[in-house]
Amino acid sequence: MAAIEAALADADSVIDVGAGTGSYEPPGRTVLAVEPSGEMLRQREPGLAPAVAGVAEHLPVRDDAADVAMAVLTVHHWNDWRRGLAELRRIARCQVVLAYDTRLHAEFWLVREYIPEIAELELARPSADDIAIELGAREVTVLPVPWDFHDGVFPAHWRRPEAYLDEQVRRNCSALAQADEAAVARGLARLRADLASGRWQERHADLLEREELDVGFRLITAGT
């Protein structure tokens, strides 16, 4: 969040596209949230920014409506990501997008060693480099993930492998929730066995000594 705040700089008005439940909305600014999911909109807590239903490809706001259009871990879910990015440029002079390197996600140990079927899903999504090029980014910042990161994004538990055995964790990771259930079950059975035998700990002893890891997250800033 600190990196996002820094990228927003002195912007007074922000449109948060694909805002979800509002986890990354910046305080102290005028914010409008746009979210297509009624379920997500219902989960927004009282006191958050006003929110409207809408999709990235057809944003329900006028041209140059805000100082910044932001999109946090959402572009890979858009039906037409290039059109959605064009909409970000239409509604704001500056764009701040948090995305990820799909190659690094596809090479993540859970994918590489246990559920390789996820790689095809990840590599079909727009990568951070694709998004940066499309926006004509002026800055791309690497955001390493600390080992105890609170946001349950897919690779967040890189040093806590037992978390992937938790059904609630899996439901909150789109890569796992959207993957073939049989493939996920097979991979998790192998992971469970490797954790019990100590094989995972031996194979990834280097990870257990690290405080943070680059798993692909990139903060992209474009515009003026």
Accessible surface in RSA format (square Angstrom, percent):
REM  Atomic radii and reference values for relative SASA: ProtOr
REM  Chains: A
REM  Algorithm: Lee & Richards
REM  Probe-radius: 1.40
REM  Slices: 20
REM RES _ NUM      All-atoms   Total-Side   Main-Chain    Non-polar    All polar
REM                ABS   REL    ABS   REL    ABS   REL    ABS   REL    ABS   REL
RES MET A   1    84.92  44.0  52.26  34.6  32.65  77.7  49.85  42.4  35.07  46.5
RES ALA A   2    85.26  78.4  69.40 107.1  15.86  36.1  76.02 107.1   9.24  24.5
RES ALA A   3    33.42  30.7  21.22  32.8  12.20  27.7  29.05  40.9   4.37  11.6
RES ILE A   4     3.10   1.8   3.10   2.3   0.00   0.0   3.10   2.2   0.00   0.0
RES GLU A   5    47.59  27.3  43.92  33.2   3.67   8.7  31.33  60.6  16.26  13.3
RES ALA A   6    76.80  70.6  50.45  77.9  26.35  59.9  62.58  88.1  14.22  37.7
RES ALA A   7    21.15  19.4   3.80   5.9  17.35  39.5  14.78  20.8   6.38  16.9
RES LEU A   8     3.05   1.7   0.00   0.0   3.05   7.7   0.00   0.0   3.05   8.2
RES ALA A   9    67.38  62.0  43.36  66.9  24.02  54.6  57.14  80.5  10.25  27.1
RES ASP A  10   123.00  86.2 101.62 101.1  21.38  50.6  48.85 115.0  74.15  74.0
RES ALA A  11     5.10   4.7   1.45   2.2   3.65   8.3   2.07   2.9   3.03   8.0
RES ASP A  12   106.33  74.5 103.02 102.5   3.31   7.8  29.30  68.9  77.04  76.8
RES SER A  13    28.12  23.8  28.12  37.5   0.00   0.0  20.89  44.5   7.24  10.1
RES VAL A  14     1.67   1.1   0.00   0.0   1.67   4.0   0.00   0.0   1.67   4.5
RES ILE A  15     5.98   3.4   5.98   4.5   0.00   0.0   5.98   4.3   0.00   0.0
RES ASP A  16     3.87   2.7   3.87   3.9   0.00   0.0   0.00   0.0   3.87   3.9
RES VAL A  17     1.30   0.9   1.30   1.2   0.00   0.0   1.30   1.1   0.00   0.0
RES GLY A  18    17.02  21.0   0.00   N/A  17.02  21.0   4.87  13.4  12.15  27.2
RES ALA A  19    11.99  11.0   0.00   0.0  11.99  27.3   1.99   2.8  10.00  26.5
RES GLY A  20    12.45  15.4   0.00   N/A  12.45  15.4  12.45  34.2   0.00   0.0
RES THR A  21    42.51  30.2  33.82  34.3   8.69  20.7  17.07  22.9  25.44  38.5
RES GLY A  22     7.41   9.1   0.00   N/A   7.41   9.1   0.76   2.1   6.65  14.9
RES SER A  23    88.77  75.0  49.60  66.2  39.17  90.2  35.53  75.7  53.24  74.6
RES TYR A  24    39.61  18.5  37.79  21.5   1.82   4.7  30.19  22.7   9.41  11.6
RES GLU A  25    21.65  12.4   5.68   4.3  15.98  38.0   5.37  10.4  16.28  13.3
RES PRO A  26     4.76   3.5   0.00   0.0   4.76  17.3   0.08   0.1   4.69  29.1
RES PRO A  27   102.19  74.5  83.20  75.8  18.99  69.0  94.35  77.9   7.83  48.7
RES GLY A  28    87.72 108.2   0.00   N/A  87.72 108.2  45.73 125.5  41.99  94.0
RES ARG A  29    56.86  23.9  29.33  15.0  27.54  65.6  15.49  21.2  41.37  25.1
RES THR A  30   100.61  71.6  92.47  93.7   8.14  19.4  62.86  84.4  37.75  57.1
RES VAL A  31    11.10   7.3   4.02   3.6   7.08  17.1   4.28   3.7   6.82  18.5
RES LEU A  32    46.08  25.7  45.05  32.2   1.04   2.6  45.05  31.6   1.04   2.8
RES ALA A  33     0.00   0.0   0.00   0.0   0.00   0.0   0.00   0.0   0.00   0.0
RES VAL A  34     0.51   0.3   0.51   0.5   0.00   0.0   0.51   0.4   0.00   0.0
RES GLU A  35    10.96   6.3  10.96   8.3   0.00   0.0   0.00   0.0  10.96   8.9
RES PRO A  36    79.39  57.9  51.84  47.3  27.55 100.1  54.38  44.9  25.01 155.4
RES SER A  37    39.04  33.0  31.09  41.5   7.95  18.3  28.39  60.4  10.66  14.9
RES GLY A  38    34.68  42.8   0.00   N/A  34.68  42.8  23.14  63.5  11.54  25.8
RES GLU A  39    93.12  53.5  91.04  68.9   2.08   5.0  44.07  85.2  49.05  40.0
RES MET A  40    81.68  42.3  81.68  54.1   0.00   0.0  78.90  67.1   2.79   3.7
RES LEU A  41    44.51  24.8  32.40  23.2  12.11  30.4  32.69  23.0  11.82  31.8
RES ARG A  42   175.52  73.7 141.02  71.9  34.50  82.1  78.07 106.7  97.45  59.1
RES GLN A  43    96.75  54.1  75.18  54.9  21.57  51.4  33.24  70.8  63.51  48.2
RES ARG A  44    30.33  12.7  12.86   6.6  17.46  41.6  10.00  13.7  20.33  12.3
RES GLU A  45   125.35  72.0 119.50  90.4   5.85  13.9  35.23  68.1  90.12  73.6
RES PRO A  46   139.44 101.6 106.48  97.1  32.96 119.8 119.50  98.7  19.94 123.9
RES GLY A  47    86.71 106.9   0.00   N/A  86.71 106.9  41.65 114.3  45.06 100.9
RES LEU A  48    68.36  38.1  47.09  33.7  21.27  53.5  49.40  34.7  18.97  51.0
RES ALA A  49    23.19  21.3   6.72  10.4  16.47  37.5  13.68  19.3   9.51  25.2
RES PRO A  50    96.00  70.0  83.76  76.4  12.24  44.5  95.97  79.2   0.03   0.2
RES ALA A  51    39.21  36.1   7.68  11.9  31.53  71.7   7.68  10.8  31.53  83.5
RES VAL A  52    58.33  38.4  53.52  48.5   4.81  11.6  58.33  50.7   0.00   0.0
RES ALA A  53    72.24  66.4  49.47  76.3  22.77  51.8  49.85  70.2  22.39  59.3
RES GLY A  54    15.96  19.7   0.00   N/A  15.96  19.7  14.22  39.0   1.74   3.9
RES VAL A  55    64.48  42.4  63.19  57.2   1.29   3.1  63.72  55.4   0.77   2.1
RES ALA A  56     5.34   4.9   0.51   0.8   4.82  11.0   0.51   0.7   4.82  12.8
RES GLU A  57    17.95  10.3  16.46  12.5   1.49   3.6   9.92  19.2   8.03   6.6
RES HIS A  58   106.23  58.1  92.85  64.5  13.38  34.2  59.70  61.5  46.54  54.1
RES LEU A  59    10.02   5.6   0.00   0.0  10.02  25.2   0.00   0.0  10.02  27.0
RES PRO A  60    75.25  54.8  36.63  33.4  38.62 140.4  52.74  43.5  22.51 139.9
RES VAL A  61    27.91  18.4  11.73  10.6  16.19  39.0  21.24  18.5   6.67  18.1
RES ARG A  62   165.50  69.5 150.57  76.8  14.94  35.6  79.78 109.0  85.72  52.0
RES ASP A  63    84.06  58.9  76.04  75.7   8.02  19.0  22.74  53.5  61.32  61.2
RES ASP A  64   101.05  70.8  87.33  86.9  13.72  32.4  28.66  67.5  72.39  72.2
RES ALA A  65    29.01  26.7   8.68  13.4  20.32  46.2   8.92  12.6  20.09  53.2
RES ALA A  66    11.64  10.7   1.81   2.8   9.83  22.4   6.59   9.3   5.05  13.4
RES ASP A  67    34.85  24.4  34.37  34.2   0.49   1.2   0.72   1.7  34.13  34.0
RES VAL A  68     3.45   2.3   3.45   3.1   0.00   0.0   3.45   3.0   0.00   0.0
RES ALA A  69     0.00   0.0   0.00   0.0   0.00   0.0   0.00   0.0   0.00   0.0
RES MET A  70     0.09   0.0   0.09   0.1   0.00   0.0   0.09   0.1   0.00   0.0
RES ALA A  71     0.00   0.0   0.00   0.0   0.00   0.0   0.00   0.0   0.00   0.0
RES VAL A  72    20.32  13.4  11.36  10.3   8.96  21.6  11.36   9.9   8.96  24.3
RES LEU A  73    35.62  19.8  22.60  16.2  13.02  32.7  23.14  16.3  12.47  33.6
RES THR A  74    12.01   8.5  11.89  12.1   0.12   0.3   4.20   5.6   7.81  11.8
RES VAL A  75     1.87   1.2   1.10   1.0   0.77   1.8   1.10   1.0   0.77   2.1
RES HIS A  76    27.69  15.1  15.70  10.9  12.00  30.7   5.90   6.1  21.80  25.4
RES HIS A  77    89.93  49.2  62.47  43.4  27.46  70.3  44.00  45.3  45.94  53.5
RES TRP A  78    32.25  12.9  13.90   6.7  18.35  43.1  14.72   7.8  17.52  28.4
RES ASN A  79   153.59 105.9 114.83 111.0  38.76  93.3  30.28  72.9 123.31 119.2
RES ASP A  80    66.57  46.6  62.47  62.2   4.10   9.7  22.24  52.3  44.33  44.2
RES TRP A  81    36.64  14.7  36.54  17.7   0.10   0.2  22.03  11.7  14.61  23.7
RES ARG A  82   131.30  55.1 128.86  65.7   2.45   5.8  40.46  55.3  90.85  55.1
RES ARG A  83   120.57  50.6 114.74  58.5   5.83  13.9  31.75  43.4  88.82  53.8
RES GLY A  84     0.00   0.0   0.00   N/A   0.00   0.0   0.00   0.0   0.00   0.0
RES LEU A  85     0.00   0.0   0.00   0.0   0.00   0.0   0.00   0.0   0.00   0.0
RES ALA A  86    42.15  38.8  36.49  56.3   5.66  12.9  37.00  52.1   5.15  13.6
RES GLU A  87    23.14  13.3  23.14  17.5   0.00   0.0   3.53   6.8  19.62  16.0
RES LEU A  88     0.00   0.0   0.00   0.0   0.00   0.0   0.00   0.0   0.00   0.0
RES ARG A  89    96.36  40.5  81.93  41.8  14.43  34.4  39.01  53.3  57.35  34.8
RES ARG A  90    73.97  31.1  60.49  30.8  13.48  32.1  55.61  76.0  18.36  11.1
RES ILE A  91     0.00   0.0   0.00   0.0   0.00   0.0   0.00   0.0   0.00   0.0
RES ALA A  92     1.21   1.1   0.00   0.0   1.21   2.8   0.00   0.0   1.21   3.2
RES ARG A  93   121.26  50.9 106.45  54.3  14.81  35.3  61.34  83.8  59.92  36.3
RES CYS A  94     5.80   4.4   5.80   6.5   0.00   0.0   1.17   3.0   4.63   5.0
RES GLN A  95     5.90   3.3   5.90   4.3   0.00   0.0   0.00   0.0   5.90   4.5
RES VAL A  96     1.95   1.3   1.66   1.5   0.30   0.7   1.66   1.4   0.30   0.8
RES VAL A  97     0.00   0.0   0.00   0.0   0.00   0.0   0.00   0.0   0.00   0.0
RES LEU A  98    13.48   7.5  12.63   9.0   0.85   2.1  12.63   8.9   0.85   2.3
RES ALA A  99     5.40   5.0   4.49   6.9   0.90   2.1   5.40   7.6   0.00   0.0
RES TYR A 100     9.70   4.5   8.65   4.9   1.05   2.7   7.65   5.7   2.05   2.5
RES ASP A 101    18.52  13.0  18.49  18.4   0.03   0.1   3.98   9.4  14.53  14.5
RES THR A 102     7.11   5.1   7.11   7.2   0.00   0.0   0.00   0.0   7.10  10.7
RES ARG A 103   123.04  51.7 122.94  62.7   0.10   0.2  57.17  78.1  65.87  39.9
RES LEU A 104    41.77  23.3  35.98  25.7   5.79  14.6  35.98  25.3   5.79  15.6
RES HIS A 105     5.29   2.9   5.00   3.5   0.29   0.7   4.94   5.1   0.35   0.4
RES ALA A 106    11.48  10.6   4.67   7.2   6.81  15.5   4.67   6.6   6.81  18.0
RES GLU A 107    82.33  47.3  77.36  58.5   4.97  11.8  35.82  69.3  46.51  38.0
RES PHE A 108    12.97   6.5   6.51   4.0   6.46  16.8  12.97   7.9   0.00   0.0
RES TRP A 109     8.28   3.3   6.22   3.0   2.06   4.8   6.22   3.3   2.06   3.3
RES LEU A 110     0.00   0.0   0.00   0.0   0.00   0.0   0.00   0.0   0.00   0.0
RES VAL A 111     0.96   0.6   0.96   0.9   0.00   0.0   0.96   0.8   0.00   0.0
RES ARG A 112   134.89  56.6 109.33  55.7  25.55  60.8  64.21  87.8  70.67  42.8
RES GLU A 113    45.08  25.9  20.76  15.7  24.31  57.9  22.66  43.8  22.41  18.3
RES TYR A 114     3.65   1.7   3.12   1.8   0.53   1.4   3.12   2.3   0.53   0.7
RES ILE A 115     0.00   0.0   0.00   0.0   0.00   0.0   0.00   0.0   0.00   0.0
RES PRO A 116    71.45  52.1  64.15  58.5   7.30  26.5  64.87  53.6   6.58  40.9
RES GLU A 117    82.11  47.1  64.21  48.6  17.90  42.6  47.61  92.1  34.50  28.2
RES ILE A 118     0.33   0.2   0.00   0.0   0.33   0.8   0.33   0.2   0.00   0.0
RES ALA A 119    23.74  21.8  23.74  36.6   0.00   0.0  23.74  33.4   0.00   0.0
RES GLU A 120   144.19  82.8 135.61 102.6   8.58  20.4  53.87 104.2  90.32  73.7
RES LEU A 121    51.84  28.9  45.78  32.8   6.06  15.2  50.98  35.8   0.86   2.3
RES GLU A 122     1.36   0.8   1.36   1.0   0.00   0.0   0.00   0.0   1.36   1.1
RES LEU A 123   102.49  57.1  77.24  55.3  25.26  63.5  77.70  54.6  24.79  66.7
RES ALA A 124    87.46  80.4  45.39  70.0  42.07  95.7  56.70  79.9  30.76  81.5
RES ARG A 125    22.95   9.6  16.19   8.3   6.76  16.1  10.17  13.9  12.78   7.7
RES PRO A 126    16.75  12.2   9.85   9.0   6.90  25.1  13.86  11.4   2.89  18.0
RES SER A 127    16.09  13.6  16.09  21.5   0.00   0.0  12.26  26.1   3.83   5.4
RES ALA A 128     1.44   1.3   1.08   1.7   0.36   0.8   1.32   1.9   0.13   0.3
RES ASP A 129    94.98  66.5  93.47  93.0   1.51   3.6  23.89  56.2  71.09  70.9
RES ASP A 130    60.28  42.2  55.08  54.8   5.20  12.3   8.36  19.7  51.92  51.8
RES ILE A 131     1.20   0.7   1.20   0.9   0.00   0.0   1.20   0.9   0.00   0.0
RES ALA A 132    12.13  11.2  10.57  16.3   1.56   3.6  10.92  15.4   1.21   3.2
RES ILE A 133   140.00  79.7 121.31  90.4  18.69  45.1 127.56  91.9  12.44  33.8
RES GLU A 134    60.62  34.8  42.57  32.2  18.05  43.0   5.06   9.8  55.55  45.4
RES LEU A 135    12.82   7.1   0.00   0.0  12.82  32.2   1.08   0.8  11.74  31.6
RES GLY A 136    55.65  68.6   0.00   N/A  55.65  68.6  35.91  98.5  19.74  44.2
RES ALA A 137    31.98  29.4   3.22   5.0  28.76  65.4   3.22   4.5  28.76  76.2
RES ARG A 138   140.41  59.0 100.86  51.4  39.55  94.2  62.99  86.1  77.42  46.9
RES GLU A 139    97.03  55.7  89.43  67.7   7.60  18.1  30.40  58.8  66.63  54.4
RES VAL A 140    66.87  44.0  38.15  34.5  28.73  69.2  38.15  33.1  28.73  77.9
RES THR A 141    50.73  36.1  47.05  47.7   3.68   8.8  40.78  54.8   9.95  15.0
RES VAL A 142    71.29  46.9  58.69  53.1  12.60  30.4  58.69  51.0  12.60  34.2
RES LEU A 143    37.04  20.6  35.91  25.7   1.13   2.8  36.66  25.7   0.37   1.0
RES PRO A 144    55.81  40.7  41.77  38.1  14.04  51.0  41.77  34.5  14.04  87.2
RES VAL A 145     4.86   3.2   4.53   4.1   0.32   0.8   4.86   4.2   0.00   0.0
RES PRO A 146    51.91  37.8  51.91  47.3   0.00   0.0  51.91  42.9   0.00   0.0
RES TRP A 147    80.23  32.2  80.23  38.8   0.00   0.0  69.99  37.3  10.24  16.6
RES ASP A 148    67.17  47.0  64.61  64.3   2.56   6.0  13.70  32.2  53.46  53.3
RES PHE A 149    60.08  30.1  55.45  34.3   4.63  12.0  58.03  35.2   2.05   5.9
RES HIS A 150   179.38  98.0 146.22 101.6  33.16  84.8  98.33 101.3  81.05  94.3
RES ASP A 151    42.07  29.5  31.34  31.2  10.74  25.4  18.80  44.3  23.27  23.2
RES GLY A 152    27.06  33.4   0.00   N/A  27.06  33.4  18.03  49.5   9.03  20.2
RES VAL A 153    24.43  16.1  19.61  17.8   4.82  11.6  24.43  21.2   0.00   0.0
RES PHE A 154    11.93   6.0   8.05   5.0   3.87  10.1   8.05   4.9   3.87  11.1
RES PRO A 155     0.32   0.2   0.32   0.3   0.00   0.0   0.32   0.3   0.00   0.0
RES ALA A 156     0.00   0.0   0.00   0.0   0.00   0.0   0.00   0.0   0.00   0.0
RES HIS A 157    16.97   9.3  16.97  11.8   0.00   0.0  16.05  16.5   0.91   1.1
RES TRP A 158     0.00   0.0   0.00   0.0   0.00   0.0   0.00   0.0   0.00   0.0
RES ARG A 159    47.58  20.0  39.09  19.9   8.49  20.2   0.00   0.0  47.58  28.8
RES ARG A 160    53.84  22.6  53.50  27.3   0.34   0.8  24.06  32.9  29.78  18.1
RES PRO A 161     6.07   4.4   6.07   5.5   0.00   0.0   6.07   5.0   0.00   0.0
RES GLU A 162   100.17  57.5  93.25  70.5   6.92  16.5  54.20 104.8  45.97  37.5
RES ALA A 163    19.00  17.5  11.54  17.8   7.46  17.0  19.00  26.8   0.00   0.0
RES TYR A 164     0.00   0.0   0.00   0.0   0.00   0.0   0.00   0.0   0.00   0.0
RES LEU A 165    45.45  25.3  29.93  21.4  15.52  39.0  29.93  21.0  15.52  41.8
RES ASP A 166    69.48  48.7  61.06  60.8   8.42  19.9  20.22  47.6  49.26  49.1
RES GLU A 167   102.69  59.0  98.29  74.4   4.40  10.5  25.76  49.8  76.93  62.8
RES GLN A 168    90.85  50.8  89.38  65.3   1.47   3.5  45.42  96.7  45.43  34.5
RES VAL A 169    28.26  18.6  25.01  22.6   3.25   7.8  28.14  24.4   0.12   0.3
RES ARG A 170    51.66  21.7  51.51  26.3   0.14   0.3   7.97  10.9  43.69  26.5
RES ARG A 171   139.46  58.6 118.56  60.4  20.90  49.8  60.61  82.8  78.85  47.8
RES ASN A 172    98.14  67.7  70.22  67.9  27.92  67.2  21.09  50.8  77.05  74.5
RES CYS A 173     1.78   1.3   0.00   0.0   1.78   4.2   1.78   4.5   0.00   0.0
RES SER A 174    33.72  28.5  22.93  30.6  10.79  24.9  17.35  36.9  16.37  22.9
RES ALA A 175     1.22   1.1   1.01   1.6   0.20   0.5   1.01   1.4   0.20   0.5
RES LEU A 176     7.71   4.3   0.47   0.3   7.24  18.2   0.67   0.5   7.04  19.0
RES ALA A 177    62.83  57.8  25.91  40.0  36.92  84.0  35.98  50.7  26.85  71.1
RES GLN A 178   101.85  57.0  68.46  50.0  33.39  79.5  36.31  77.3  65.54  49.7
RES ALA A 179    12.66  11.6   1.40   2.2  11.26  25.6   6.85   9.6   5.81  15.4
RES ASP A 180    86.16  60.3  69.45  69.1  16.70  39.5  33.98  80.0  52.18  52.0
RES GLU A 181   150.42  86.4 141.31 106.9   9.11  21.7  57.17 110.6  93.25  76.1
RES ALA A 182    53.94  49.6  43.96  67.8   9.98  22.7  51.42  72.4   2.52   6.7
RES ALA A 183     2.55   2.3   0.82   1.3   1.73   3.9   1.24   1.7   1.31   3.5
RES VAL A 184    13.68   9.0  13.68  12.4   0.00   0.0  13.68  11.9   0.00   0.0
RES ALA A 185    61.80  56.8  49.49  76.4  12.32  28.0  56.17  79.1   5.63  14.9
RES ARG A 186   126.01  52.9 119.67  61.0   6.34  15.1  64.29  87.9  61.72  37.4
RES GLY A 187     0.00   0.0   0.00   N/A   0.00   0.0   0.00   0.0   0.00   0.0
RES LEU A 188     9.33   5.2   9.33   6.7   0.00   0.0   9.33   6.6   0.00   0.0
RES ALA A 189    54.24  49.9  46.61  71.9   7.63  17.4  48.15  67.8   6.10  16.1
RES ARG A 190   108.50  45.6 104.28  53.2   4.22  10.0  65.99  90.2  42.51  25.8
RES LEU A 191     0.00   0.0   0.00   0.0   0.00   0.0   0.00   0.0   0.00   0.0
RES ARG A 192   121.36  51.0 120.46  61.4   0.90   2.1  56.87  77.7  64.49  39.1
RES ALA A 193    58.89  54.1  48.13  74.3  10.76  24.5  55.74  78.5   3.15   8.3
RES ASP A 194    15.95  11.2  15.95  15.9   0.00   0.0   0.00   0.0  15.95  15.9
RES LEU A 195    27.99  15.6  17.96  12.8  10.04  25.2  18.29  12.8   9.70  26.1
RES ALA A 196    93.09  85.6  48.64  75.1  44.45 101.1  61.30  86.3  31.79  84.2
RES SER A 197    81.91  69.2  42.43  56.6  39.48  91.0  50.55 107.6  31.37  43.9
RES GLY A 198    19.68  24.3   0.00   N/A  19.68  24.3  19.29  52.9   0.39   0.9
RES ARG A 199   137.45  57.7 135.16  68.9   2.29   5.4  35.04  47.9 102.41  62.1
RES TRP A 200     1.09   0.4   1.09   0.5   0.00   0.0   1.09   0.6   0.00   0.0
RES GLN A 201    67.98  38.0  65.24  47.7   2.74   6.5  36.39  77.5  31.59  24.0
RES GLU A 202   140.04  80.4 114.97  87.0  25.07  59.7  48.65  94.1  91.38  74.6
RES ARG A 203    88.83  37.3  58.01  29.6  30.82  73.4  43.53  59.5  45.31  27.5
RES HIS A 204    12.24   6.7  12.24   8.5   0.00   0.0   4.96   5.1   7.28   8.5
RES ALA A 205    50.91  46.8  48.42  74.7   2.48   5.7  48.57  68.4   2.33   6.2
RES ASP A 206    88.90  62.3  79.80  79.4   9.10  21.5  45.31 106.6  43.59  43.5
RES LEU A 207    14.62   8.1  14.62  10.5   0.00   0.0  14.62  10.3   0.00   0.0
RES LEU A 208    73.06  40.7  56.67  40.5  16.39  41.2  56.67  39.8  16.39  44.1
RES GLU A 209   145.55  83.6 114.58  86.7  30.97  73.7  44.00  85.1 101.56  82.9
RES ARG A 210   109.35  45.9 104.97  53.5   4.38  10.4  26.04  35.6  83.31  50.5
RES GLU A 211   116.84  67.1 110.27  83.4   6.57  15.6  60.13 116.3  56.71  46.3
RES GLU A 212    89.78  51.5  87.71  66.4   2.07   4.9  23.00  44.5  66.78  54.5
RES LEU A 213    29.27  16.3  28.37  20.3   0.90   2.3  29.27  20.6   0.00   0.0
RES ASP A 214    58.63  41.1  43.12  42.9  15.51  36.7  24.49  57.6  34.14  34.0
RES VAL A 215     7.53   5.0   4.19   3.8   3.34   8.0   7.40   6.4   0.12   0.3
RES GLY A 216     0.00   0.0   0.00   N/A   0.00   0.0   0.00   0.0   0.00   0.0
RES PHE A 217    10.71   5.4  10.71   6.6   0.00   0.0  10.71   6.5   0.00   0.0
RES ARG A 218    30.95  13.0  30.95  15.8   0.00   0.0   3.47   4.7  27.49  16.7
RES LEU A 219     5.66   3.2   5.34   3.8   0.32   0.8   5.34   3.8   0.32   0.9
RES ILE A 220     0.00   0.0   0.00   0.0   0.00   0.0   0.00   0.0   0.00   0.0
RES THR A 221     7.27   5.2   7.27   7.4   0.00   0.0   2.33   3.1   4.93   7.5
RES ALA A 222     0.00   0.0   0.00   0.0   0.00   0.0   0.00   0.0   0.00   0.0
RES GLY A 223    27.91  34.4   0.00   N/A  27.91  34.4  19.49  53.5   8.42  18.9
RES THR A 224   121.29  86.3 100.74 102.1  20.56  49.0  99.33 133.4  21.97  33.2
END  Absolute sums over single chains surface
CHAIN  1 A    10894.2       8576.3       2317.9       5883.2       5011.0
END  Absolute sums over all chains
TOTAL         10894.2       8576.3       2317.9       5883.2       5011.0
